[in-house]
Amino acid sequence: MSAIDTTHEEEHHPFLQHHFEDLGQQHEASTLGMWMFLCTEILFFGGVLCAYWIYRVLYPEAWSAGAQVQNTLFGGINTLVLIVSSLTMALAVRAAQLGSRRGQVFFLVATLFFGSIFLGIKMYEYHEHWTEGYFPGEHWHPEHLDAALAPKVQLFMTFYWGLTGLHALHMVIGAGLLLWFIWRAARGHFGPSYYGPVEIMGLYWHFVDIVWIFLFPFLYLIPGAHHHG
């Protein structure tokens, strides 16, 4: 009787869409959809990183010079911040599975907090690059850079701004989604029978974190770039 009641309750769950038989099927379909989306994202970032790597092999000196412009300390701090945010996101998913409303809100807010720290540090780095003339195009006027090397370093910075800018855009979108999830979690929308959206949000957030874990060594930790300290 209890199993029948549970099935009946799921069939009339307020967040069960009419074209799914039950919440389990809805969860599987939603998860598959997110993985398909993430596959397209992997193909996109992978293509750009392949192009980046080709030019890195062709112009190693310019790539090393470009990496010298980067603030390795800030990049490292941001890497740690995102790793911690992945942990809080995973804990938010677990809180939803356990039906802890307070836990969901706390860990989602913590994830948003760490994501905001990342964006704040990134904006500071962008400001430094802008004021020092390391923005490709009309505003390109770096000092103490060899004239012959400058065009190739500008190519490196084009990849830098493009890749980190796209990543930051994904972070901003993620922050907006987190605000919406915090609002929903505070109203008790998620629980043991319906935690799929939080789990899918977690997949997106972990993907964005993993992308940065690739970008950090690619753009900041080029061999020979920081041999002067």
Secondary structure, DSSP 4 states (H G I P E B T S, - for coil): -HHHHHHHHHHT-TT--TTSSSHHHHHHHHHHHHHHHHHHHHHHHHHHHHHHHHHHHH-HHHHHHHHHTS-HHHHHHHHHHHHHHHHHHHHHHHHHHHT-HHHHHHHHHHHHHHHHHHHHHHHHHHHHHHHTTBSSSTTB--SS--TTTHHHHHHHHHHHHHHHHHHHHHHHHHHHHHHHHHHHHHTT--BTTB-HHHHHHHHHHHHHHHHHHHHHHHHH--TTTTTT-
